[in-house]
Amino acid sequence: MRFDLTDLQLFVHVLDCGTLTAAAQRSHLTLASASERVRGMEELLGCALLVRKARGVQPTAAGHTLGQHARQVLAQMQQLRGAMGEFGAGLAGQIRLCGNTSAVREHLPLAVGGFLLQHPQIALELQECTSSEVLRAVREGLCDIGVAAAPEDAALLTGLHCQPWRADPLVAVLPLGHRLAAQVSVMLEDLLDENWMGLPRDSALQQLLQKQAMQLSGQWLRTQVQLPHFEGLCQLVGQGVGIAVLPLAAVRRHAVSTGVVAVPLADGWAQRQLLLCTAAPAEPPLPVRQLRAHLCAVVGVAASA
């Protein structure tokens, strides 16, 4: 299968415009050339990609699938151009780092600062994912380093080089006068009927909480407010609006100023250990090894070989 980028871009323009004429104009091609390219793609694939109608064209099922993949390829090429442009601007390396919510929003920004100051010619791309997505991204080569909560199923670590990085327990964030504020620990089941404050629904931590709530009760948590910042959530909890579950490290920083109490969650899944992961058995590039060693030194652990 030999499509060039012009073919793919043209086909995306066809889907967006709905006519070959408009797509040809947007692609800076003649109508005859655009038609020939589409016909060539159909002959190569052995199936129709478009249904010609009086007022334009519509994609077939095959055309719809091709359009989805074409958009992905074009987006990746745009990212590649950007990355290569950064090298041309004087960068010596680029590292892709994926982490779960707690890692990206609480631990990693502080942990990588010293490394970036020491290596000003290395660019860092930091992306938030669920822990399972982090492990998959490392395994598939979509990121260089991953920080994820240790999974219950050890088989998910197959093909990865992982080492403990730091403890990251989750706690219930309660206002001072809450009925459970003086408890040594609580279970998520004790909190299901509360009014909840949470991170955006697409955040890794929020997805984890909703999954656990659904397993316990068959229902989603009643989340009244969603905010992207730990401090804002603590402020709302401190005013008695509702409760939240957040990483202990984040609550410690904001507890005094917002008037909240951190009560440990006794659920096993909340006793999290963050893992530092790279692909195995291949040795990562030097910048990746340097960042991994720096992250280990920040928390006082030795980087394993």
Secondary structure as a PSIPRED ss2 file (coil, helix, strand):
# PSIPRED VFORMAT (PSIPRED V4.0)

   1 M C   1.000  0.000  0.000
   2 R C   1.000  0.000  0.000
   3 F C   1.000  0.000  0.000
   4 D C   1.000  0.000  0.000
   5 L H   0.000  1.000  0.000
   6 T H   0.000  1.000  0.000
   7 D H   0.000  1.000  0.000
   8 L H   0.000  1.000  0.000
   9 Q H   0.000  1.000  0.000
  10 L H   0.000  1.000  0.000
  11 F H   0.000  1.000  0.000
  12 V H   0.000  1.000  0.000
  13 H H   0.000  1.000  0.000
  14 V H   0.000  1.000  0.000
  15 L H   0.000  1.000  0.000
  16 D H   0.000  1.000  0.000
  17 C H   0.000  1.000  0.000
  18 G C   1.000  0.000  0.000
  19 T C   1.000  0.000  0.000
  20 L H   0.000  1.000  0.000
  21 T H   0.000  1.000  0.000
  22 A H   0.000  1.000  0.000
  23 A H   0.000  1.000  0.000
  24 A H   0.000  1.000  0.000
  25 Q H   0.000  1.000  0.000
  26 R H   0.000  1.000  0.000
  27 S C   1.000  0.000  0.000
  28 H C   1.000  0.000  0.000
  29 L C   1.000  0.000  0.000
  30 T C   1.000  0.000  0.000
  31 L H   0.000  1.000  0.000
  32 A H   0.000  1.000  0.000
  33 S H   0.000  1.000  0.000
  34 A H   0.000  1.000  0.000
  35 S H   0.000  1.000  0.000
  36 E H   0.000  1.000  0.000
  37 R H   0.000  1.000  0.000
  38 V H   0.000  1.000  0.000
  39 R H   0.000  1.000  0.000
  40 G H   0.000  1.000  0.000
  41 M H   0.000  1.000  0.000
  42 E H   0.000  1.000  0.000
  43 E H   0.000  1.000  0.000
  44 L H   0.000  1.000  0.000
  45 L H   0.000  1.000  0.000
  46 G C   1.000  0.000  0.000
  47 C C   1.000  0.000  0.000
  48 A C   1.000  0.000  0.000
  49 L C   1.000  0.000  0.000
  50 L E   0.000  0.000  1.000
  51 V E   0.000  0.000  1.000
  52 R E   0.000  0.000  1.000
  53 K E   0.000  0.000  1.000
  54 A C   1.000  0.000  0.000
  55 R C   1.000  0.000  0.000
  56 G E   0.000  0.000  1.000
  57 V E   0.000  0.000  1.000
  58 Q E   0.000  0.000  1.000
  59 P E   0.000  0.000  1.000
  60 T C   1.000  0.000  0.000
  61 A H   0.000  1.000  0.000
  62 A H   0.000  1.000  0.000
  63 G H   0.000  1.000  0.000
  64 H H   0.000  1.000  0.000
  65 T H   0.000  1.000  0.000
  66 L H   0.000  1.000  0.000
  67 G H   0.000  1.000  0.000
  68 Q H   0.000  1.000  0.000
  69 H H   0.000  1.000  0.000
  70 A H   0.000  1.000  0.000
  71 R H   0.000  1.000  0.000
  72 Q H   0.000  1.000  0.000
  73 V H   0.000  1.000  0.000
  74 L H   0.000  1.000  0.000
  75 A H   0.000  1.000  0.000
  76 Q H   0.000  1.000  0.000
  77 M H   0.000  1.000  0.000
  78 Q H   0.000  1.000  0.000
  79 Q H   0.000  1.000  0.000
  80 L H   0.000  1.000  0.000
  81 R H   0.000  1.000  0.000
  82 G H   0.000  1.000  0.000
  83 A H   0.000  1.000  0.000
  84 M H   0.000  1.000  0.000
  85 G H   0.000  1.000  0.000
  86 E H   0.000  1.000  0.000
  87 F H   0.000  1.000  0.000
  88 G H   0.000  1.000  0.000
  89 A C   1.000  0.000  0.000
  90 G C   1.000  0.000  0.000
  91 L C   1.000  0.000  0.000
  92 A C   1.000  0.000  0.000
  93 G E   0.000  0.000  1.000
  94 Q E   0.000  0.000  1.000
  95 I E   0.000  0.000  1.000
  96 R E   0.000  0.000  1.000
  97 L E   0.000  0.000  1.000
  98 C E   0.000  0.000  1.000
  99 G E   0.000  0.000  1.000
 100 N C   1.000  0.000  0.000
 101 T H   0.000  1.000  0.000
 102 S H   0.000  1.000  0.000
 103 A H   0.000  1.000  0.000
 104 V H   0.000  1.000  0.000
 105 R H   0.000  1.000  0.000
 106 E H   0.000  1.000  0.000
 107 H H   0.000  1.000  0.000
 108 L H   0.000  1.000  0.000
 109 P H   0.000  1.000  0.000
 110 L H   0.000  1.000  0.000
 111 A H   0.000  1.000  0.000
 112 V H   0.000  1.000  0.000
 113 G H   0.000  1.000  0.000
 114 G H   0.000  1.000  0.000
 115 F H   0.000  1.000  0.000
 116 L H   0.000  1.000  0.000
 117 L H   0.000  1.000  0.000
 118 Q H   0.000  1.000  0.000
 119 H C   1.000  0.000  0.000
 120 P C   1.000  0.000  0.000
 121 Q C   1.000  0.000  0.000
 122 I E   0.000  0.000  1.000
 123 A E   0.000  0.000  1.000
 124 L E   0.000  0.000  1.000
 125 E E   0.000  0.000  1.000
 126 L E   0.000  0.000  1.000
 127 Q E   0.000  0.000  1.000
 128 E E   0.000  0.000  1.000
 129 C C   1.000  0.000  0.000
 130 T C   1.000  0.000  0.000
 131 S H   0.000  1.000  0.000
 132 S H   0.000  1.000  0.000
 133 E H   0.000  1.000  0.000
 134 V H   0.000  1.000  0.000
 135 L H   0.000  1.000  0.000
 136 R H   0.000  1.000  0.000
 137 A H   0.000  1.000  0.000
 138 V H   0.000  1.000  0.000
 139 R H   0.000  1.000  0.000
 140 E C   1.000  0.000  0.000
 141 G C   1.000  0.000  0.000
 142 L C   1.000  0.000  0.000
 143 C C   1.000  0.000  0.000
 144 D C   1.000  0.000  0.000
 145 I E   0.000  0.000  1.000
 146 G E   0.000  0.000  1.000
 147 V E   0.000  0.000  1.000
 148 A E   0.000  0.000  1.000
 149 A E   0.000  0.000  1.000
 150 A C   1.000  0.000  0.000
 151 P C   1.000  0.000  0.000
 152 E C   1.000  0.000  0.000
 153 D C   1.000  0.000  0.000
 154 A H   0.000  1.000  0.000
 155 A H   0.000  1.000  0.000
 156 L H   0.000  1.000  0.000
 157 L H   0.000  1.000  0.000
 158 T C   1.000  0.000  0.000
 159 G C   1.000  0.000  0.000
 160 L E   0.000  0.000  1.000
 161 H E   0.000  0.000  1.000
 162 C E   0.000  0.000  1.000
 163 Q E   0.000  0.000  1.000
 164 P E   0.000  0.000  1.000
 165 W E   0.000  0.000  1.000
 166 R E   0.000  0.000  1.000
 167 A E   0.000  0.000  1.000
 168 D C   1.000  0.000  0.000
 169 P C   1.000  0.000  0.000
 170 L E   0.000  0.000  1.000
 171 V E   0.000  0.000  1.000
 172 A E   0.000  0.000  1.000
 173 V E   0.000  0.000  1.000
 174 L E   0.000  0.000  1.000
 175 P E   0.000  0.000  1.000
 176 L C   1.000  0.000  0.000
 177 G C   1.000  0.000  0.000
 178 H C   1.000  0.000  0.000
 179 R C   1.000  0.000  0.000
 180 L C   1.000  0.000  0.000
 181 A C   1.000  0.000  0.000
 182 A C   1.000  0.000  0.000
 183 Q C   1.000  0.000  0.000
 184 V C   1.000  0.000  0.000
 185 S C   1.000  0.000  0.000
 186 V E   0.000  0.000  1.000
 187 M C   1.000  0.000  0.000
 188 L H   0.000  1.000  0.000
 189 E H   0.000  1.000  0.000
 190 D H   0.000  1.000  0.000
 191 L H   0.000  1.000  0.000
 192 L C   1.000  0.000  0.000
 193 D C   1.000  0.000  0.000
 194 E C   1.000  0.000  0.000
 195 N C   1.000  0.000  0.000
 196 W E   0.000  0.000  1.000
 197 M E   0.000  0.000  1.000
 198 G E   0.000  0.000  1.000
 199 L C   1.000  0.000  0.000
 200 P C   1.000  0.000  0.000
 201 R C   1.000  0.000  0.000
 202 D C   1.000  0.000  0.000
 203 S C   1.000  0.000  0.000
 204 A H   0.000  1.000  0.000
 205 L H   0.000  1.000  0.000
 206 Q H   0.000  1.000  0.000
 207 Q H   0.000  1.000  0.000
 208 L H   0.000  1.000  0.000
 209 L H   0.000  1.000  0.000
 210 Q H   0.000  1.000  0.000
 211 K H   0.000  1.000  0.000
 212 Q H   0.000  1.000  0.000
 213 A H   0.000  1.000  0.000
 214 M H   0.000  1.000  0.000
 215 Q H   0.000  1.000  0.000
 216 L H   0.000  1.000  0.000
 217 S H   0.000  1.000  0.000
 218 G C   1.000  0.000  0.000
 219 Q C   1.000  0.000  0.000
 220 W C   1.000  0.000  0.000
 221 L C   1.000  0.000  0.000
 222 R C   1.000  0.000  0.000
 223 T E   0.000  0.000  1.000
 224 Q E   0.000  0.000  1.000
 225 V E   0.000  0.000  1.000
 226 Q E   0.000  0.000  1.000
 227 L C   1.000  0.000  0.000
 228 P C   1.000  0.000  0.000
 229 H C   1.000  0.000  0.000
 230 F H   0.000  1.000  0.000
 231 E H   0.000  1.000  0.000
 232 G H   0.000  1.000  0.000
 233 L H   0.000  1.000  0.000
 234 C H   0.000  1.000  0.000
 235 Q H   0.000  1.000  0.000
 236 L H   0.000  1.000  0.000
 237 V H   0.000  1.000  0.000
 238 G H   0.000  1.000  0.000
 239 Q C   1.000  0.000  0.000
 240 G C   1.000  0.000  0.000
 241 V C   1.000  0.000  0.000
 242 G C   1.000  0.000  0.000
 243 I E   0.000  0.000  1.000
 244 A E   0.000  0.000  1.000
 245 V E   0.000  0.000  1.000
 246 L E   0.000  0.000  1.000
 247 P E   0.000  0.000  1.000
 248 L H   0.000  1.000  0.000
 249 A H   0.000  1.000  0.000
 250 A H   0.000  1.000  0.000
 251 V H   0.000  1.000  0.000
 252 R H   0.000  1.000  0.000
 253 R H   0.000  1.000  0.000
 254 H H   0.000  1.000  0.000
 255 A H   0.000  1.000  0.000
 256 V H   0.000  1.000  0.000
 257 S H   0.000  1.000  0.000
 258 T H   0.000  1.000  0.000
 259 G C   1.000  0.000  0.000
 260 V E   0.000  0.000  1.000
 261 V E   0.000  0.000  1.000
 262 A E   0.000  0.000  1.000
 263 V E   0.000  0.000  1.000
 264 P E   0.000  0.000  1.000
 265 L E   0.000  0.000  1.000
 266 A C   1.000  0.000  0.000
 267 D C   1.000  0.000  0.000
 268 G H   0.000  1.000  0.000
 269 W H   0.000  1.000  0.000
 270 A H   0.000  1.000  0.000
 271 Q C   1.000  0.000  0.000
 272 R C   1.000  0.000  0.000
 273 Q E   0.000  0.000  1.000
 274 L E   0.000  0.000  1.000
 275 L E   0.000  0.000  1.000
 276 L E   0.000  0.000  1.000
 277 C E   0.000  0.000  1.000
 278 T E   0.000  0.000  1.000
 279 A E   0.000  0.000  1.000
 280 A C   1.000  0.000  0.000
 281 P C   1.000  0.000  0.000
 282 A C   1.000  0.000  0.000
 283 E C   1.000  0.000  0.000
 284 P C   1.000  0.000  0.000
 285 P C   1.000  0.000  0.000
 286 L H   0.000  1.000  0.000
 287 P H   0.000  1.000  0.000
 288 V H   0.000  1.000  0.000
 289 R H   0.000  1.000  0.000
 290 Q H   0.000  1.000  0.000
 291 L H   0.000  1.000  0.000
 292 R H   0.000  1.000  0.000
 293 A H   0.000  1.000  0.000
 294 H H   0.000  1.000  0.000
 295 L H   0.000  1.000  0.000
 296 C H   0.000  1.000  0.000
 297 A H   0.000  1.000  0.000
 298 V H   0.000  1.000  0.000
 299 V H   0.000  1.000  0.000
 300 G C   1.000  0.000  0.000
 301 V C   1.000  0.000  0.000
 302 A C   1.000  0.000  0.000
 303 A C   1.000  0.000  0.000
 304 S C   1.000  0.000  0.000
 305 A C   1.000  0.000  0.000
